[in-house]
Amino acid sequence: MAGAFDNRHANFIKALDGYASLVDVSSATGVSANYLSELKGGKRIDHVMARRLEQGMGLQSGWLDLDHSQETITTLSEHEVGHQSLHLSTEARVRLIQQLAASLTEQNSK
């Protein structure tokens, strides 16, 4: 069983998949891209920084601390996605819409 520090790093890496760059994460969290790079490289994420990252990235408080390695992917209906998105910050909703738009552009170019 991994500890909170290991979980935070693995989950932070997983959460970065939703962003184009560390500059985008920096804009969302208010944490410098250089410091985010250090965290990505393995610098320990303490409790205060974990909560700050979660808030800025639109994650549930405590999400970074939990072991998500055994989770399965769940497919949501349009209604469920819409309902869940209501709980996101405005910045997270904008990122979600941008990601959806980008995926449509990618699909249409294939």
C-alpha positions in Angstrom: 0.0 0.0 0.0 1.4 3.3 -1.1 1.5 6.3 1.3 0.0 9.7 0.7 3.3 11.1 -0.7 3.5 8.3 -3.3 -0.2 8.6 -4.1 0.1 12.4 -4.5 2.9 12.1 -7.0 1.2 9.3 -9.1 -2.1 11.2 -9.0 -0.5 14.5 -9.9 1.0 12.9 -13.0 -2.4 11.4 -13.9 -4.1 14.8 -13.4 -1.5 16.5 -15.7 -2.9 14.4 -18.7 -5.8 16.9 -18.8 -3.5 19.8 -19.6 -1.5 20.8 -22.7 1.4 22.1 -20.6 2.7 23.0 -17.1 2.0 26.6 -18.0 -1.7 25.8 -18.3 -1.5 24.1 -14.9 0.3 27.1 -13.5 -2.5 29.4 -14.7 -5.1 27.2 -13.1 -3.3 26.7 -9.7 -1.2 29.9 -9.3 1.9 27.7 -8.8 4.9 28.5 -10.9 5.6 26.2 -13.9 9.1 25.7 -12.6 7.8 24.4 -9.2 5.3 22.2 -10.9 8.1 20.7 -13.0 9.9 19.9 -9.7 6.7 18.2 -8.4 6.4 16.3 -11.6 10.0 15.2 -11.2 9.3 13.7 -7.8 9.6 16.5 -5.3 7.3 15.7 -2.4 3.9 17.3 -2.5 3.0 18.4 1.1 -0.6 18.6 2.4 -1.0 22.4 1.8 0.3 22.1 -1.8 -1.9 19.1 -2.5 -5.0 21.0 -1.5 -3.9 24.0 -3.6 -3.4 21.8 -6.6 -6.7 20.0 -6.1 -8.6 23.3 -5.9 -6.9 24.8 -8.9 -7.2 21.7 -11.0 -10.9 21.2 -10.1 -10.3 18.0 -8.2 -12.2 16.9 -5.1 -10.4 17.8 -1.9 -8.2 14.8 -0.8 -8.2 13.2 -4.3 -4.4 13.4 -4.6 -4.0 11.5 -1.4 -6.0 8.5 -2.4 -4.8 5.3 -4.2 -6.5 5.3 -7.6 -4.5 2.5 -9.1 -7.3 0.0 -8.9 -10.0 2.2 -10.2 -11.7 1.3 -13.4 -12.9 3.7 -16.1 -16.6 4.4 -16.0 -18.5 5.6 -19.0 -21.0 8.3 -18.2 -24.1 9.3 -20.2 -24.3 12.9 -21.5 -26.7 13.7 -18.6 -24.3 12.3 -16.0 -21.4 14.3 -17.5 -23.5 17.5 -17.4 -24.5 16.8 -13.8 -21.0 16.1 -12.7 -19.6 19.2 -14.4 -21.8 21.4 -12.3 -19.6 20.5 -9.4 -16.4 21.8 -11.2 -14.9 25.2 -10.9 -15.4 27.6 -13.8 -11.8 27.1 -14.9 -12.3 23.3 -14.8 -15.5 23.6 -16.9 -13.7 25.7 -19.5 -10.8 23.1 -19.7 -13.4 20.4 -20.1 -15.1 22.2 -22.9 -11.7 22.9 -24.6 -10.7 19.3 -24.3 -14.0 18.2 -25.8 -13.7 20.6 -28.7 -10.1 19.5 -29.3 -11.2 15.8 -29.4 -13.9 16.7 -31.9 -11.4 18.5 -34.1 -9.0 15.4 -33.9 -11.8 13.0 -34.8 -12.9 15.1 -37.8 -9.3 15.3 -39.1 -8.9 11.5 -39.2 
